Amino acid sequence: MNETMICAVGNVATQPVYRELANGPSARFRLAVTARYWDREKSAWTDGHTNFFTVWANRQLATNASSSLAVGDPVVVQGRLKVRTDLREGQNWTSADIDAVAIGHDLARGTAAFRRAGRSETATTSPPQPEPNWETPAPEAADPAGPADAPAPATGQRREPAAVA
């Protein structure tokens, strides 16, 4: 499929707007992406042009984004770029939207505490499994424990088959 996938790094410019629609949850917010460059004359970083994108999220991503994002948060957005041109009141308007596939906080500019979305807990949970013994068994010259089809030792080591004479 021919789509333009992009990854935009910027800041949340507007509070996410959450809506429950007939085909599931949807959320949108504006993303400000400002280019920065090193100005040799000033010996300082300088802000360049700012691009604004409308980011659209659907289903679980919409729910999580609306409860996780606030204005000013540094984020990374990956999704499909959609450039639209409309005729409004006799003027052409162009907008750039991103149909988000993934949204996350930019950890290069801060920290975040991740929480899994509310998963329904099942009534029957499996008991915790013991940690397997990852040690490689030492080679043995003769097998004093018996024939190869005997149960493996309790130490978790694997029994090698006996040589046939």
Beta strands, then each sheet from edge to edge (+ up, - down):
strand 1: 5-12
strand 2: 17-21
strand 3: 24-39
strand 4: 44-58
strand 5: 74-88
strand 6: 91-105
sheet 1: 2+ 3- 1+ 5- 6+ 4+
end
